[in-house]
């Protein structure tokens, strides 16, 4: 996975996430929307200016005073925690 910041302000972030598809992006977006400091989160895999299929571009908007990179890191930890809990539950069930 490669990350490339496209645009960043104090409360907004656009970042390209290389090598991922809808499967990962939907999980990440869902976790972002559950993160208290996030006011909006979406992604696009075919931005108008690209002229075709691209790696996903994630867009995040946060509350005033919350760095969007910090909010993204918090959401990524949430995804990891969920995956770990699922793995533990699976291993306990087999």
PyMOL commands that place a pseudoatom at each C-alpha (Angstrom):
pseudoatom trace, name=CA, resn=UNK, resi=1, chain=A, elem=C, hetatm=0, pos=[0.000, 0.000, 0.000]
pseudoatom trace, name=CA, resn=UNK, resi=2, chain=A, elem=C, hetatm=0, pos=[1.352, 3.375, -0.989]
pseudoatom trace, name=CA, resn=UNK, resi=3, chain=A, elem=C, hetatm=0, pos=[-0.008, 6.643, 0.367]
pseudoatom trace, name=CA, resn=UNK, resi=4, chain=A, elem=C, hetatm=0, pos=[0.272, 9.993, -1.417]
pseudoatom trace, name=CA, resn=UNK, resi=5, chain=A, elem=C, hetatm=0, pos=[-1.139, 13.165, 0.055]
pseudoatom trace, name=CA, resn=UNK, resi=6, chain=A, elem=C, hetatm=0, pos=[-2.859, 15.114, -2.704]
pseudoatom trace, name=CA, resn=UNK, resi=7, chain=A, elem=C, hetatm=0, pos=[-4.118, 18.042, -0.647]
pseudoatom trace, name=CA, resn=UNK, resi=8, chain=A, elem=C, hetatm=0, pos=[-4.144, 18.889, 3.055]
pseudoatom trace, name=CA, resn=UNK, resi=9, chain=A, elem=C, hetatm=0, pos=[-5.525, 21.788, 5.052]
pseudoatom trace, name=CA, resn=UNK, resi=10, chain=A, elem=C, hetatm=0, pos=[-6.117, 22.155, 8.792]
pseudoatom trace, name=CA, resn=UNK, resi=11, chain=A, elem=C, hetatm=0, pos=[-9.437, 20.245, 8.604]
pseudoatom trace, name=CA, resn=UNK, resi=12, chain=A, elem=C, hetatm=0, pos=[-9.409, 18.485, 5.224]
pseudoatom trace, name=CA, resn=UNK, resi=13, chain=A, elem=C, hetatm=0, pos=[-7.323, 15.776, 3.605]
pseudoatom trace, name=CA, resn=UNK, resi=14, chain=A, elem=C, hetatm=0, pos=[-7.267, 14.127, 0.177]
pseudoatom trace, name=CA, resn=UNK, resi=15, chain=A, elem=C, hetatm=0, pos=[-4.968, 11.137, 0.001]
pseudoatom trace, name=CA, resn=UNK, resi=16, chain=A, elem=C, hetatm=0, pos=[-4.397, 8.503, -2.684]
pseudoatom trace, name=CA, resn=UNK, resi=17, chain=A, elem=C, hetatm=0, pos=[-4.210, 4.959, -1.348]
pseudoatom trace, name=CA, resn=UNK, resi=18, chain=A, elem=C, hetatm=0, pos=[-2.331, 2.872, -3.884]
pseudoatom trace, name=CA, resn=UNK, resi=19, chain=A, elem=C, hetatm=0, pos=[-3.040, -0.782, -4.452]
pseudoatom trace, name=CA, resn=UNK, resi=20, chain=A, elem=C, hetatm=0, pos=[-6.394, -0.908, -2.672]
pseudoatom trace, name=CA, resn=UNK, resi=21, chain=A, elem=C, hetatm=0, pos=[-9.936, -1.417, -3.918]
pseudoatom trace, name=CA, resn=UNK, resi=22, chain=A, elem=C, hetatm=0, pos=[-13.531, -1.061, -2.719]
pseudoatom trace, name=CA, resn=UNK, resi=23, chain=A, elem=C, hetatm=0, pos=[-13.145, -3.853, -0.150]
pseudoatom trace, name=CA, resn=UNK, resi=24, chain=A, elem=C, hetatm=0, pos=[-10.580, -2.031, 1.966]
pseudoatom trace, name=CA, resn=UNK, resi=25, chain=A, elem=C, hetatm=0, pos=[-11.865, 1.449, 1.193]
pseudoatom trace, name=CA, resn=UNK, resi=26, chain=A, elem=C, hetatm=0, pos=[-15.390, 0.665, 2.392]
pseudoatom trace, name=CA, resn=UNK, resi=27, chain=A, elem=C, hetatm=0, pos=[-14.041, -0.714, 5.682]
pseudoatom trace, name=CA, resn=UNK, resi=28, chain=A, elem=C, hetatm=0, pos=[-11.815, 2.329, 6.180]
pseudoatom trace, name=CA, resn=UNK, resi=29, chain=A, elem=C, hetatm=0, pos=[-14.567, 4.781, 5.244]
pseudoatom trace, name=CA, resn=UNK, resi=30, chain=A, elem=C, hetatm=0, pos=[-16.953, 3.060, 7.649]
pseudoatom trace, name=CA, resn=UNK, resi=31, chain=A, elem=C, hetatm=0, pos=[-14.460, 3.342, 10.490]
pseudoatom trace, name=CA, resn=UNK, resi=32, chain=A, elem=C, hetatm=0, pos=[-13.794, 6.990, 9.636]
pseudoatom trace, name=CA, resn=UNK, resi=33, chain=A, elem=C, hetatm=0, pos=[-17.508, 7.764, 9.798]
pseudoatom trace, name=CA, resn=UNK, resi=34, chain=A, elem=C, hetatm=0, pos=[-17.616, 6.156, 13.270]
pseudoatom trace, name=CA, resn=UNK, resi=35, chain=A, elem=C, hetatm=0, pos=[-14.721, 8.351, 14.443]
pseudoatom trace, name=CA, resn=UNK, resi=36, chain=A, elem=C, hetatm=0, pos=[-16.101, 11.221, 16.507]
pseudoatom trace, name=CA, resn=UNK, resi=37, chain=A, elem=C, hetatm=0, pos=[-13.838, 13.947, 15.106]
pseudoatom trace, name=CA, resn=UNK, resi=38, chain=A, elem=C, hetatm=0, pos=[-14.678, 13.119, 11.455]
pseudoatom trace, name=CA, resn=UNK, resi=39, chain=A, elem=C, hetatm=0, pos=[-17.500, 15.162, 9.935]
pseudoatom trace, name=CA, resn=UNK, resi=40, chain=A, elem=C, hetatm=0, pos=[-17.283, 13.627, 6.436]
pseudoatom trace, name=CA, resn=UNK, resi=41, chain=A, elem=C, hetatm=0, pos=[-15.433, 10.797, 4.715]
pseudoatom trace, name=CA, resn=UNK, resi=42, chain=A, elem=C, hetatm=0, pos=[-15.713, 9.456, 1.179]
pseudoatom trace, name=CA, resn=UNK, resi=43, chain=A, elem=C, hetatm=0, pos=[-13.553, 7.985, -1.541]
pseudoatom trace, name=CA, resn=UNK, resi=44, chain=A, elem=C, hetatm=0, pos=[-13.497, 7.914, -5.316]
pseudoatom trace, name=CA, resn=UNK, resi=45, chain=A, elem=C, hetatm=0, pos=[-11.745, 5.457, -7.625]
pseudoatom trace, name=CA, resn=UNK, resi=46, chain=A, elem=C, hetatm=0, pos=[-12.364, 7.404, -10.790]
pseudoatom trace, name=CA, resn=UNK, resi=47, chain=A, elem=C, hetatm=0, pos=[-11.924, 11.134, -10.250]
pseudoatom trace, name=CA, resn=UNK, resi=48, chain=A, elem=C, hetatm=0, pos=[-13.129, 13.208, -13.195]
pseudoatom trace, name=CA, resn=UNK, resi=49, chain=A, elem=C, hetatm=0, pos=[-9.699, 14.691, -13.794]
pseudoatom trace, name=CA, resn=UNK, resi=50, chain=A, elem=C, hetatm=0, pos=[-8.001, 11.261, -13.992]
pseudoatom trace, name=CA, resn=UNK, resi=51, chain=A, elem=C, hetatm=0, pos=[-9.401, 10.291, -17.355]
pseudoatom trace, name=CA, resn=UNK, resi=52, chain=A, elem=C, hetatm=0, pos=[-9.893, 6.714, -16.152]
pseudoatom trace, name=CA, resn=UNK, resi=53, chain=A, elem=C, hetatm=0, pos=[-9.466, 4.220, -13.343]
pseudoatom trace, name=CA, resn=UNK, resi=54, chain=A, elem=C, hetatm=0, pos=[-7.084, 5.271, -10.604]
pseudoatom trace, name=CA, resn=UNK, resi=55, chain=A, elem=C, hetatm=0, pos=[-6.098, 4.201, -7.156]
pseudoatom trace, name=CA, resn=UNK, resi=56, chain=A, elem=C, hetatm=0, pos=[-8.691, 5.285, -4.595]
pseudoatom trace, name=CA, resn=UNK, resi=57, chain=A, elem=C, hetatm=0, pos=[-8.628, 8.883, -3.409]
pseudoatom trace, name=CA, resn=UNK, resi=58, chain=A, elem=C, hetatm=0, pos=[-9.888, 9.273, 0.153]
pseudoatom trace, name=CA, resn=UNK, resi=59, chain=A, elem=C, hetatm=0, pos=[-11.359, 12.611, 1.245]
pseudoatom trace, name=CA, resn=UNK, resi=60, chain=A, elem=C, hetatm=0, pos=[-11.736, 13.454, 4.941]
pseudoatom trace, name=CA, resn=UNK, resi=61, chain=A, elem=C, hetatm=0, pos=[-13.141, 16.497, 6.730]
pseudoatom trace, name=CA, resn=UNK, resi=62, chain=A, elem=C, hetatm=0, pos=[-12.666, 16.915, 10.478]
pseudoatom trace, name=CA, resn=UNK, resi=63, chain=A, elem=C, hetatm=0, pos=[-13.984, 19.143, 13.223]
pseudoatom trace, name=CA, resn=UNK, resi=64, chain=A, elem=C, hetatm=0, pos=[-12.153, 22.405, 13.865]
pseudoatom trace, name=CA, resn=UNK, resi=65, chain=A, elem=C, hetatm=0, pos=[-8.810, 21.847, 15.531]
pseudoatom trace, name=CA, resn=UNK, resi=66, chain=A, elem=C, hetatm=0, pos=[-8.515, 18.136, 14.641]
pseudoatom trace, name=CA, resn=UNK, resi=67, chain=A, elem=C, hetatm=0, pos=[-5.689, 17.268, 12.260]
pseudoatom trace, name=CA, resn=UNK, resi=68, chain=A, elem=C, hetatm=0, pos=[-7.093, 14.988, 9.542]
pseudoatom trace, name=CA, resn=UNK, resi=69, chain=A, elem=C, hetatm=0, pos=[-3.913, 12.884, 9.513]
pseudoatom trace, name=CA, resn=UNK, resi=70, chain=A, elem=C, hetatm=0, pos=[-4.388, 12.191, 13.236]
pseudoatom trace, name=CA, resn=UNK, resi=71, chain=A, elem=C, hetatm=0, pos=[-8.034, 11.286, 12.639]
pseudoatom trace, name=CA, resn=UNK, resi=72, chain=A, elem=C, hetatm=0, pos=[-7.006, 8.940, 9.810]
pseudoatom trace, name=CA, resn=UNK, resi=73, chain=A, elem=C, hetatm=0, pos=[-4.451, 7.272, 12.091]
pseudoatom trace, name=CA, resn=UNK, resi=74, chain=A, elem=C, hetatm=0, pos=[-7.130, 6.801, 14.759]
pseudoatom trace, name=CA, resn=UNK, resi=75, chain=A, elem=C, hetatm=0, pos=[-9.489, 5.207, 12.234]
pseudoatom trace, name=CA, resn=UNK, resi=76, chain=A, elem=C, hetatm=0, pos=[-6.718, 2.933, 10.930]
pseudoatom trace, name=CA, resn=UNK, resi=77, chain=A, elem=C, hetatm=0, pos=[-6.119, 1.717, 14.497]
pseudoatom trace, name=CA, resn=UNK, resi=78, chain=A, elem=C, hetatm=0, pos=[-9.865, 1.036, 14.746]
pseudoatom trace, name=CA, resn=UNK, resi=79, chain=A, elem=C, hetatm=0, pos=[-9.748, -1.091, 11.574]
pseudoatom trace, name=CA, resn=UNK, resi=80, chain=A, elem=C, hetatm=0, pos=[-6.801, -3.018, 13.020]
pseudoatom trace, name=CA, resn=UNK, resi=81, chain=A, elem=C, hetatm=0, pos=[-8.615, -3.554, 16.335]
pseudoatom trace, name=CA, resn=UNK, resi=82, chain=A, elem=C, hetatm=0, pos=[-11.691, -4.878, 14.503]
pseudoatom trace, name=CA, resn=UNK, resi=83, chain=A, elem=C, hetatm=0, pos=[-9.566, -7.232, 12.387]
pseudoatom trace, name=CA, resn=UNK, resi=84, chain=A, elem=C, hetatm=0, pos=[-7.769, -8.487, 15.508]
pseudoatom trace, name=CA, resn=UNK, resi=85, chain=A, elem=C, hetatm=0, pos=[-11.079, -9.095, 17.300]
pseudoatom trace, name=CA, resn=UNK, resi=86, chain=A, elem=C, hetatm=0, pos=[-12.388, -11.012, 14.301]
pseudoatom trace, name=CA, resn=UNK, resi=87, chain=A, elem=C, hetatm=0, pos=[-9.232, -13.140, 14.143]
pseudoatom trace, name=CA, resn=UNK, resi=88, chain=A, elem=C, hetatm=0, pos=[-9.492, -13.925, 17.854]
pseudoatom trace, name=CA, resn=UNK, resi=89, chain=A, elem=C, hetatm=0, pos=[-13.169, -14.874, 17.546]
pseudoatom trace, name=CA, resn=UNK, resi=90, chain=A, elem=C, hetatm=0, pos=[-12.453, -17.042, 14.499]
pseudoatom trace, name=CA, resn=UNK, resi=91, chain=A, elem=C, hetatm=0, pos=[-9.578, -18.860, 16.186]
pseudoatom trace, name=CA, resn=UNK, resi=92, chain=A, elem=C, hetatm=0, pos=[-11.705, -19.468, 19.290]
pseudoatom trace, name=CA, resn=UNK, resi=93, chain=A, elem=C, hetatm=0, pos=[-14.489, -20.920, 17.134]
pseudoatom trace, name=CA, resn=UNK, resi=94, chain=A, elem=C, hetatm=0, pos=[-12.385, -23.460, 15.239]
for i in range(1, 94): cmd.bond("trace and resi %d" % i, "trace and resi %d" % (i + 1))
show_as sticks, trace
zoom trace
